[in-house]
Amino acid sequence: MNMPAGFAGPAEESHMKPIIVTLATLGIALAVVRRLGPAVAAWARQKCLQMMERRSSACPPSQLGGISGTPVETAFQSPAGSPG
């Protein structure tokens, strides 16, 4: 049976269908991410700032331990008598 040029027979159609569905799904997912991405990032940033505000009032940095339990203010200072 001779098929016209450019005609995809049943074997080619069944092979191409998953590829087309996958590409369409990826295209839709990309469009959704591009549309919602900035809004989600802004929401996450706002939640992070709220969390840090609550944390700083409940546990100020002076109460946080630094290296080996030393206060944060002195954790990175040079020991007495050493240069620098």
C-alpha positions as MATLAB code, in Angstrom:
seq = 'MNMPAGFAGPAEESHMKPIIVTLATLGIALAVVRRLGPAVAAWARQKCLQMMERRSSACPPSQLGGISGTPVETAFQSPAGSPG';
ca = [
       0.000    0.000    0.000;
       1.506    3.310   -1.070;
       1.042    6.220    1.313;
       1.334    9.837    0.281;
       4.514   11.662    1.283;
       4.345   13.133    4.779;
       1.641   10.743    5.931;
       2.360    9.132    9.266;
       1.109    5.598    9.440;
      -0.324    3.959   12.561;
       3.122    2.977   13.884;
       4.476    6.524   13.657;
       1.337    8.047   15.171;
       1.477    5.784   18.218;
       5.172    6.615   18.652;
       4.659   10.380   18.377;
       1.636   10.702   20.656;
       3.538   10.327   23.987;
       6.154   12.809   22.777;
       3.494   15.372   21.848;
       1.678   14.907   25.160;
       4.944   15.264   27.083;
       5.925   18.439   25.230;
       2.466   19.931   25.741;
       2.587   19.112   29.457;
       6.059   20.655   29.803;
       4.901   23.761   27.957;
       1.912   24.186   30.252;
       4.063   23.606   33.350;
       6.581   26.204   32.157;
       3.809   28.737   31.542;
       2.380   28.148   35.034;
       5.799   28.501   36.678;
       6.546   31.686   34.762;
       3.162   33.114   35.731;
       3.113   32.093   39.397;
       6.851   32.075   40.175;
       7.243   35.747   41.136;
       4.120   35.669   43.318;
       5.266   32.530   45.136;
       8.740   34.001   45.648;
       7.277   37.202   47.101;
       5.018   35.187   49.412;
       7.951   33.038   50.593;
      10.123   36.116   51.167;
       7.357   37.749   53.231;
       6.893   34.593   55.329;
      10.646   34.402   55.914;
      10.748   38.034   57.079;
       7.824   37.410   59.437;
       9.575   34.348   60.834;
      12.799   36.279   61.407;
      10.914   39.096   63.145;
       9.248   36.630   65.506;
      12.542   34.844   66.123;
      14.485   38.019   66.858;
      11.950   39.127   69.460;
      11.739   35.696   71.095;
      15.453   34.932   70.988;
      17.728   37.966   70.552;
      21.181   37.359   69.022;
      22.909   37.967   72.371;
      21.301   34.781   73.702;
      22.416   32.674   70.758;
      25.619   30.746   71.323;
      28.533   31.139   68.955;
      31.544   28.865   68.647;
      31.812   26.566   71.688;
      28.997   28.402   73.439;
      30.709   31.802   73.422;
      28.456   34.791   72.822;
      28.017   35.832   69.204;
      29.659   39.233   69.763;
      32.956   37.619   70.850;
      32.932   34.549   68.607;
      34.971   36.185   65.845;
      37.167   38.509   67.869;
      40.868   37.824   68.216;
      42.022   36.396   71.553;
      43.692   38.909   73.858;
      47.342   39.486   72.997;
      47.192   38.036   69.482;
      47.747   40.272   66.447;
      44.748   41.166   64.329;
];
